[in-house]
Amino acid sequence: MTLGSLSKGATYYYRAYVRLQDGQGQIGSPIYGEVRSFTTTSTSVAGLQYLGGYEIPALSLVSTTSCTDSGPETFDSGTPTNWYKYATTNSKRVVVTHTYSYGGKEYCNYTVLVDKDKKAPLWNAFEMSASYPDNNVGRTGSWTHDPALDSDWQQSSSTGTYSRGHFCASSYRQTCTAANKQTFYYTNQALQYQNGFNSGIWSQLEQDVSSCRDGLKSNQRLFVVVGVLYEDSETVGGVPLPSHFYKCLMLCTFNGSTMTAASGCAYLFTNEAHTGTYSSGVTSIDAVEARSGFDFFAAVPASLQAAAESSTSELW
């Protein structure tokens, strides 16, 4: 028997009982067994609890019941954080989720699919909502290796032309120091053209996504997937260079835990300098799925997903 919806670090008590039926069909009083108990672990190391979110693309995992590995992290602030690693059916691709604690609760910071050959994430999926408030902690991190993966899965290089482009932006995780520092793992970046792109329209798009989050109603959540394409791409400094960057957005409204509405759009850009505004890169989520090969927002109800993913109307 499998139990669900259990709290971490909690002790549960149980006992069995039986009620006997006599020859006249009368049911007797319960006969109870001894009281027994079990305690759940303080850290969620098993299960796929962080891969069931609406932001997570469809995955092909080796295990559908538990993570492959997990481990704790502690930053200077002393705030406990954790990583969870999941093997996929492609031995050169691994899923990693990073979490942090805030207000006595553990939050999913973001989830990445990392490719060993590219030494970079193919996509990063995360949520923007009132659960991730902007407390203006600032840019607290410096780039460092992700403790969930060996160094040969990660690249640390940058050049004058190409900088380390965040997937989940530092400005998106301003709730606490730990959440922000996790955005500076090498598994949350790829080489991105700096002048006119990373510092230009991409930065403006990041700012407006933050503004959208700040304006959400209490029953709304914004789900985001940021990723890269490698279409006839070159190599820079021994590292494959993404040919494109994309950002897929899904704005959802809820009635309690039930999703009642969804609207979406995507932005796709070549990895080079751009002029004008980011609206020039607007496209549909369907179009990015066709080129990337991924099924985004797989948990969004089909009745809402189709229209949202075919739309090219911007969300603001």
RAQUI-V22827 format. One record per residue. OMEGA is omega in degrees with one decimal (* if undefined). D_LAST is the distance of its C-alpha to the last C-alpha in whole Angstrom. Layout:
# RAQUI-V22827
omega->(OMEGA/OMEGA)
d_last->(D_LAST/D_LAST)
This chain:
# RAQUI-V22827
omega->(178.7/178.6/178.2/175.6/177.5/178.5/177.7/175.9/-178.0/177.5/-178.8/-179.3/-179.8/171.1/179.7/174.4/179.1/175.2/-175.4/179.0/-179.1/-176.1/178.6/178.0/179.5/179.5/-178.9/178.2/-179.8/172.1/-171.6/171.7/-179.3/178.2/177.0/-177.6/170.0/-179.5/177.3/179.8/-179.0/177.5/-178.0/-178.1/-178.1/176.3/-176.9/-171.1/-178.5/-179.6/-179.7/-176.4/-179.7/-177.3/-171.3/173.3/178.3/-175.7/171.0/-173.8/175.3/178.4/178.1/-179.7/-176.8/175.6/178.7/-178.0/177.0/179.2/179.4/171.9/174.0/178.1/-176.4/-178.1/-177.2/179.4/-178.9/174.9/-178.3/170.4/179.3/-177.4/-177.7/177.3/174.8/179.3/171.3/-173.0/-179.9/176.5/-177.2/175.7/177.7/173.9/175.0/179.7/175.4/180.0/-179.6/179.8/178.7/-178.4/177.3/-178.5/171.2/179.3/176.4/177.8/-177.9/169.0/-174.6/179.7/-175.7/-179.7/180.0/-176.7/-176.8/174.5/171.8/173.0/175.3/-177.3/-177.5/-177.8/171.8/179.8/178.6/177.1/-179.9/-173.2/175.8/177.0/173.2/178.9/177.1/179.8/-167.3/-171.4/167.8/-172.3/-177.6/-179.7/175.2/-177.5/-178.5/-173.8/174.3/-175.6/-178.6/171.6/-170.1/175.8/-176.1/-172.7/169.6/-179.8/176.9/-178.4/-176.7/178.4/176.8/-178.1/177.5/167.0/169.4/-169.9/174.1/-178.5/178.8/-175.2/-178.8/-178.4/179.6/-176.6/-177.8/-180.0/-179.4/-178.2/178.6/177.6/-179.3/170.7/179.0/177.5/176.8/-178.6/172.2/-178.6/-176.6/179.9/-170.6/-172.7/178.4/176.0/179.1/-179.7/-175.6/-172.4/178.0/177.1/179.3/176.9/177.2/-179.3/-178.0/172.5/175.8/179.3/177.3/177.7/-177.9/-178.8/-178.1/172.7/-175.6/-178.5/-179.1/175.5/178.4/179.3/-171.1/169.4/177.1/-177.8/-178.0/172.2/174.8/-178.7/-177.4/-176.7/179.9/178.1/178.9/-179.8/179.7/-177.8/176.1/-177.9/177.0/176.4/-177.5/167.0/176.9/174.8/179.0/-175.7/176.4/-179.9/-172.5/177.6/-175.5/166.7/-170.2/178.6/-177.4/176.6/-176.1/-179.4/178.3/173.7/-174.7/171.4/-179.6/175.9/-177.9/-177.4/168.5/-175.1/-178.5/179.8/179.0/173.1/179.5/-176.6/-178.5/177.6/178.7/-178.4/-176.4/178.2/179.2/173.9/177.3/-177.8/178.6/176.4/-177.7/-177.5/-177.2/-176.9/-179.4/176.3/-175.4/175.0/-171.9/-177.3/177.1/-177.8/-177.0/-178.4/179.1/-171.9/-172.5/-178.9/-178.5/-175.8/178.2/-175.4/173.1/177.9/-179.6/-173.7/179.4/*)
d_last->(47/44/42/39/36/39/38/39/42/44/47/47/51/52/55/57/59/61/62/65/67/70/73/72/68/68/65/66/64/62/63/61/61/61/57/56/52/50/47/44/43/41/39/37/39/39/37/33/31/29/28/27/24/21/19/23/24/27/30/34/35/39/39/37/39/39/37/40/40/38/39/38/37/38/36/38/36/38/35/36/34/34/34/34/35/35/37/36/38/38/40/38/34/34/31/31/29/29/29/30/31/30/31/34/31/31/27/26/24/24/25/26/28/31/33/36/37/34/34/30/28/26/23/22/21/19/17/15/16/18/21/20/20/20/23/23/26/26/26/29/30/32/32/34/36/34/37/36/37/40/40/40/37/35/35/35/35/33/34/33/31/30/28/27/24/22/21/20/19/22/19/18/21/22/24/27/29/30/27/26/29/28/25/28/30/31/30/26/26/27/28/25/26/26/25/23/21/21/21/19/16/16/16/13/11/13/13/9/9/12/10/8/11/13/11/11/14/17/17/14/14/12/15/15/17/18/21/23/26/29/30/33/32/35/36/36/38/39/36/34/31/28/27/23/21/18/15/14/11/12/11/14/15/19/22/24/24/23/20/19/16/14/11/11/11/12/13/17/19/23/24/25/24/21/20/17/14/12/11/14/15/12/14/15/16/19/20/20/22/25/25/25/27/25/24/21/20/23/24/21/23/24/23/19/19/20/17/14/16/17/13/12/9/6/4/0)
